[in-house]
């Protein structure tokens, strides 16, 4: 079984087009999107339409929730006045250009998706969220202690947790003990298609592969590959600069942070 999972497109159509070309090349069994389709770039309607056309199961990100409700608050954790001012311009622009159809679609998206994997005798639960199971806009960075992630996943009943929001990919295999045996959970941030923040401007998505139902019982039963995809960053950056959006967003695309 192979699934492709992507997140945080943020209205970057050239990045999404390139990612879909690469996903199609891998021909996964299923494709999922973890939200934040809109914001920061000038193609919110086109991105939403492309995902909707492909009938990809999709959950809401915090930005989708804000725009879906017509709010001026995207739920973003801006740390400086300058960032807050830019953020206000971004959500005002997005609210002004999204169509009624796009807004209805964003408003209809669920917050979580869950898959049951494996046989009845050896079943694993895969939970897909945007930020965390607790909050749509909670940041789970790669320095989160194992114990914290394990508690969160235990409370959510998840053996595999897929999430985005930080725009920084990572995969943590979490070891714990149950009934005297070693078990494993997987916490996977799938990165960002349209606004990477890890210093690599290429789009990112995750491929997950497994061949049996031992995800929770064998450390290497689940293979996670982060696929980086080159796209026309300059096309996206120039489109930002030619729009009412802050030019600083173009520089972020070029730098990948």
C-alpha positions in Angstrom: 0.0 0.0 0.0 1.3 3.5 -0.9 -0.4 6.8 0.0 0.7 10.3 -0.8 0.0 13.0 1.7 0.5 16.8 1.2 -0.4 19.9 3.1 0.0 23.7 3.2 -0.4 24.7 -0.5 -1.2 28.3 0.5 -2.6 29.2 -2.9 0.6 28.4 -4.8 -0.7 26.9 -8.0 2.7 26.3 -9.8 3.9 24.3 -6.8 0.7 22.2 -6.6 0.8 21.5 -10.4 4.3 20.2 -10.0 3.5 18.1 -7.0 0.5 16.5 -8.8 2.8 15.6 -11.7 5.2 13.9 -9.3 2.4 12.2 -7.4 1.0 10.8 -10.6 4.4 9.4 -11.5 4.4 7.4 -8.3 0.8 6.2 -8.8 -0.1 5.9 -5.1 -3.2 3.9 -4.0 -4.6 6.9 -2.2 -4.0 10.7 -1.9 -4.8 12.9 1.0 -4.5 16.7 1.8 -4.0 18.1 5.3 -5.3 21.6 4.6 -4.3 25.2 4.3 -5.2 25.4 0.7 -5.3 29.3 0.7 -3.4 32.3 1.9 -0.2 34.1 1.0 -0.4 33.7 -2.8 -2.8 34.7 -5.5 -4.4 31.4 -6.6 -6.8 30.3 -3.8 -9.7 29.5 -6.2 -7.5 27.6 -8.6 -5.9 25.5 -5.9 -9.2 24.6 -4.3 -10.7 23.8 -7.7 -7.8 21.5 -8.6 -8.1 19.5 -5.4 -11.8 19.4 -5.6 -11.6 18.2 -9.2 -9.4 15.3 -8.2 -11.8 14.4 -5.4 -8.9 14.2 -2.9 -10.0 13.7 0.7 -9.1 16.9 2.4 -9.2 18.4 5.9 -9.4 22.0 6.9 -6.3 24.0 7.9 -6.6 27.0 10.2 -6.4 29.3 7.2 -9.1 27.4 5.4 -11.3 27.7 8.5 -10.8 31.4 8.8 -11.6 32.1 5.1 -14.4 29.6 5.0 -16.1 31.6 7.8 -15.3 35.0 6.3 -13.1 35.8 9.3 -10.2 38.3 9.4 -8.3 35.9 11.7 -6.4 33.0 10.1 -5.4 31.5 13.5 -1.7 32.1 12.7 0.8 32.6 15.4 2.6 35.7 14.2 5.4 36.8 16.5 6.1 40.4 15.3 4.0 43.4 14.5 5.4 43.3 10.9 4.3 39.7 10.5 0.8 40.5 11.9 0.5 43.4 9.4 1.5 41.2 6.5 -0.9 38.5 7.8 -3.8 41.0 7.9 -3.1 42.0 4.3 -3.0 38.3 3.2 -6.3 37.2 4.7 -8.0 40.5 3.6 -6.8 39.8 0.0 -7.8 36.1 0.2 -11.3 37.0 1.5 -11.7 39.5 -1.2 -10.8 37.2 -4.1 -12.3 33.8 -3.1 -15.5 32.9 -4.8 -18.6 31.8 -3.0 -18.0 28.3 -4.2 -14.5 28.2 -2.8 -15.7 29.6 0.5 -18.4 27.0 0.8 -15.9 24.2 0.0 -13.5 25.5 2.6 -16.3 25.7 5.2 -17.4 22.1 4.5 -14.0 20.5 5.2 -13.7 18.3 8.2 -11.0 18.8 10.9 -9.8 15.2 11.1 -9.7 12.1 8.9 -9.0 8.6 10.3 -8.1 5.3 8.6 -8.1 1.8 10.2 -5.2 -0.2 8.7 -4.4 -3.9 8.9 -6.5 -6.9 9.9 -8.8 -7.2 12.8 -6.1 -9.2 14.7 -3.4 -6.5 14.1 -5.0 -3.2 13.4 -3.4 0.3 13.4 -5.2 3.6 13.4 -3.9 6.5 11.2 -5.1 10.0 12.2 -4.8 13.0 9.9 -4.9 16.5 11.4 -3.7 19.9 10.4 -2.0 21.1 13.5 -2.7 18.5 16.2 -5.6 16.4 17.5 -6.2 19.1 20.1 -6.0 22.3 18.1 -6.2 23.0 14.4 -3.4 25.6 14.8 -1.1 23.9 17.3 2.5 23.7 16.1 4.2 20.3 16.5 7.9 20.9 15.7 10.6 18.2 15.5 11.9 19.1 19.0 8.6 18.1 20.6 9.6 15.5 23.3 8.7 11.9 22.6 6.7 11.6 25.8 4.5 14.6 24.7 3.8 13.1 21.3 3.1 9.7 22.8 0.6 11.1 25.3 -1.2 13.1 22.5 -1.4 10.1 20.2 -2.5 7.8 23.0 -5.3 10.2 23.9 -6.3 10.4 20.2 -6.1 6.6 19.7 -3.6 7.0 16.9 -0.7 4.7 15.9 0.2 6.9 13.0 -0.4 10.7 13.1 0.0 12.8 10.0 0.0 16.6 10.3 1.3 19.8 8.7 1.1 23.5 9.8 4.8 24.0 10.6 5.9 23.7 7.0 8.9 21.6 8.2 8.9 17.9 7.4 10.0 15.2 9.9 9.3 11.6 10.8 9.6 10.4 14.4 9.3 6.7 15.4 8.1 6.6 19.0 8.8 3.5 21.1 6.6 2.5 24.0 5.7 -0.6 25.9 2.3 -2.4 26.0 1.5 -5.7 27.7 5.2 -6.4 28.1 6.0 -5.9 24.4 7.7 -3.0 22.5 5.3 -1.1 20.3 5.8 1.8 17.9 3.9 5.0 16.9 4.8 7.3 14.0 4.5 11.1 14.1 4.9 12.5 10.6 4.9 16.1 9.5 4.5 16.1 5.7 5.9 19.5 5.1 4.5 22.2 2.8 3.7 22.2 -0.9 3.5 26.0 -1.4 5.4 27.7 1.4 8.3 25.6 2.8 10.1 27.0 5.8 13.0 24.6 6.1 15.4 26.5 3.8 14.6 24.4 0.8 12.3 26.3 -1.6 11.2 23.1 -3.4 7.7 21.8 -2.7 7.4 18.8 -0.4 5.0 15.9 0.1 5.2 12.5 1.8 4.9 9.0 0.5 4.0 6.3 3.0 4.5 2.6 2.1 3.7 -0.6 4.0 3.2 -4.2 2.9 1.7 -5.8 6.0 -0.3 -5.0 9.1 2.6 -4.8 11.5 2.9 -1.0 11.6 2.6 -0.8 15.3 4.7 -3.9 16.0 7.8 -3.6 13.8 9.9 -0.4 13.8 10.5 -0.5 10.0 7.1 -1.7 8.9 6.1 1.8 7.8 8.4 3.5 5.2 8.2 7.3 5.0 9.8 9.2 2.1 9.7 13.0 1.8 9.7 13.9 -1.9 11.0 17.3 -2.8 9.7 18.7 -6.1 11.3 21.6 -8.1 8.8 24.0 -9.5 8.8 27.5 -11.1 9.4 29.5 -8.0 9.9 32.6 -10.0 6.5 32.4 -11.6 4.9 32.2 -8.1 7.1 34.9 -6.7 6.5 37.3 -9.5 2.7 36.7 -9.3 2.9 37.7 -5.6 4.8 40.8 -6.5 2.2 41.7 -9.1 -0.6 41.3 -6.6 -1.7 43.4 -3.6 0.0 40.8 -1.4 3.2 41.9 0.5 6.4 41.5 -1.6 8.0 39.9 1.4 6.0 36.7 0.6 7.8 36.5 -2.7 11.2 36.5 -1.0 10.0 33.8 1.4 9.2 31.6 -1.6 12.6 32.1 -3.1 14.4 31.4 0.2 12.2 28.6 1.4 11.7 30.2 4.8 
